[in-house]
């Protein structure tokens, strides 16, 4: 096969050899362009995808860090700025409970009383207070005639 190509090449004039050589170089350039351009575009696209993935990873890591923080820390900071009796009145009012008695006993303790409340709402409120760092020292719940309950409790801030 190579003998045929050599014989074909020798059979051409000098001008024909130049023309075939230039045509070969142009064909090689077009072939490289046809293969190289998509490869270069794919490389640029991969680089952009990598940058976007790194940015997403950073955002996800920041969100995970925020989620890993104890939500009680923010609530503790908020309730430390407010007196305990005010905090208890506000949190009870937010869910529709009315405190009939709310006496602060020092900086981090209070005695509260609720005359009538639905038991599930009251239990949920007490659980949310415990989740925010409050400790129930004494709790008395008495059933009412109309299906509600009454409650008296002594609460204190955790660590107080």
N, C-alpha and C positions, 0 to 999 in steps of 0.2 A: 504494500500500500504506500509506503513511504517512497518507493521507487517511482511510482506513478506521479506523486506530488513533485518529486525532484525533476522528473522529465518534463512535467507540465510547466514548472517554474523556469527551467532552462529554455523551453521552447518559446518563451515570451520575449518581446523586445524590452529594452530598458524603460521606455515610456510606459508600457503595460505593467511592468513590475512596480513602478512608482504608483500607478493608479490602483493596483491591487493592494499594495502596502498601505496606501492612504485609506482605502475602503476598509481594510482589516482593522486599522487603528480606530476609525470612526465606529465600526461595528462593535469593537471591544468597548469603546467609550459609552455607547448606547446601552450595551449589556450591563456594564458596571452601574450606569445611572438607573436602569430598570430594577436592578437588585439592591442597589445602595440606598436609593431614596426611601423605599418603604422601611428598610432596616433602620435608617436614621430617624424617620418619623416614629417608629415603634420605640426607639431608644428615648426620644424626647417625651413621648407619651408615658413611658415607664417612669421617667424622672419626675414628671408632674404628678403622677399617681403616688409616687413615693413621698413627695413633699406633702401632698394632701393627707396621706395616711399618717405621717408623723404629726401633722397638726391635729388630726382627729384623735390620735393617741394621747396627745397632750391635754386636749379638752376632756377626754374620758378620764384620764388620770386625775385631773383637777376635780371633776365631778365625784369620782370615787373618794377622793380625799375629803370633800365636803360631806358626803354621805357617811363616811366613817366617823366623823366627829359625833360626839354624843349630843343629841338634840337637847338633853337636859342642861347642857352647859349654857346654851343661849337662854333657856328659860330661867336657869338659876341666876344668871347675870341680870335678867329683867326683873325677877322678883326680889333680888337683893336691893335694887334701887327703890322699890316701893315697900312701904310698911306691910307686915304680914296681914293685918286685918283688912287693909285696902285691897291687897292682892286676892284674898279669899272672897271678898265681896264681889270683886270684878269677875273672877273666874266662875263663881256661882251664878252671877247674873247673866253671863254669856250663854249659859245653857238653860236658863229659865228658873233657877232655884233662888229662893229668897231666904237670906239668913235672918232669923229672928233674934239671934244673939250672936255677937261677934266682938269678943273682948281680947285685946292684945295682952299677953302676960309676958312682958319683957320684950327683947328685941326679936326673938325668933320663935315665940310661942303664942298660941291663941286658943281660946275656947269658943266653940261655935255651937249653935243650935238651929235646927230646921224643924218647924212644926209639922208641915205636911209636904211630902214629896213622893213621887213614884219610885219604888225600890230600884228598878234597873237604872234609872237616871242617876240616882244617888250613888249607887255602887260604881257606876262608870266615872262619876265625878271624883269620888274618893280614889279610885284606881289611877286616874289621870294626875291627881295631886301626888300620889306616891311615885308615879313615874317622873314627876318633876322634882323629886327630892324631898318631899315632905314625909314625915313619920307620924303615924297615928298612934298616940300614946294610950288613949282611952276612947272607946267607942260604945255608945249605947243606942240601939235601934229598937223602937217600940212600934208595933203595928197599930194602925188606926182602924176605925170602924168602916170607913169608906174605901178600903183597899189601899190606902196610902200608908206611909210610915213616917215616924218622927225620929229625929236623930240629935244626939248631943255628942260632941267629940272634943278631945284635946289634941291639937296638932302642934308640931314643931318642925322647923326646917332641919333637914339632915345635916349633921355636923354641928348643930347649935347646942 
